[in-house]
Amino acid sequence: MRIMGLDYGSKTVGVAISDPLLITAQGIEIIRRKEENKQRQTLARIEALILEFGVDRIVLGLPKNMNNSLGERAEMTLEFKDKLERRTGLPVVMWDERLTSVAAERAMIEAGIRREHRKDYVDMIAAVMILQGYLDNGKNSISVGE
């Protein structure tokens, strides 16, 4: 059993996968698309990764506003959640992703990644942080139907 973590953006999706023991999250790739509404190839790639890694649950970052409300970006993410569930047949758990991109940027600065290269990795590192937060919280012990 593995869990996939996703950081859904307007033109990219950062992807992370848990280890089989559900202890750690590792970034595996960033899926890029030319247009925001063109999601067929993105969904197909996610499906291929699900099969490759034996994923049975997806954790999708929910970009809430700082006041805990849902804005336009969150609404688009919830629509993507519905598409993911229909396409993959897997449960998709929403996880509050506030400040994960900021934390990802900070981690890259601390790791010495040059400014011009940070944008290439921020979505994947944010996906790792989303999934790791979920794993650390112990939510992975909840049965799949919840």
Phi, psi and omega in degrees: 000134175222158178240138177258136174250136181232136170249103186273124178235177184296326180231001180220158171226115174281139184235132175229154180229141175280161170285166182299336180272359179061041180253316184234157177246138178235136175286137180241327177188170172241122177270126182246144175224153184284327182231144184301319185276356181270091187250355184301312180292325177298312179295322178295320179293318177300317178300317179297319179292324177300315179293316182299320186259356180068044182283138176235006176203150179238137173248121184246126179294132178254113183279080178285156172287163182298336178271013177077006178275166179254126179258194182299318180297320178294321179297319178294324178294321178294325175294320177296322176303313180300317179296318179299313181297317179294317185287319187263336185076007180263153174289141178241118180262132178273139181227129181302119183251016180307132176071007179292323178294323177295315179295322178296316178299315180298318180297321179291323177298314180296330179277355177082019178285128183298147183308317183291343180260346185298320182297338179287341186242346191302320182292322179290319179292323176297321177297320177299316182293323176298308182294318180296322176300318178296313180297316181295332181283347179082008180294340183292348179275350179289142180297153187303328183285350184270000000 
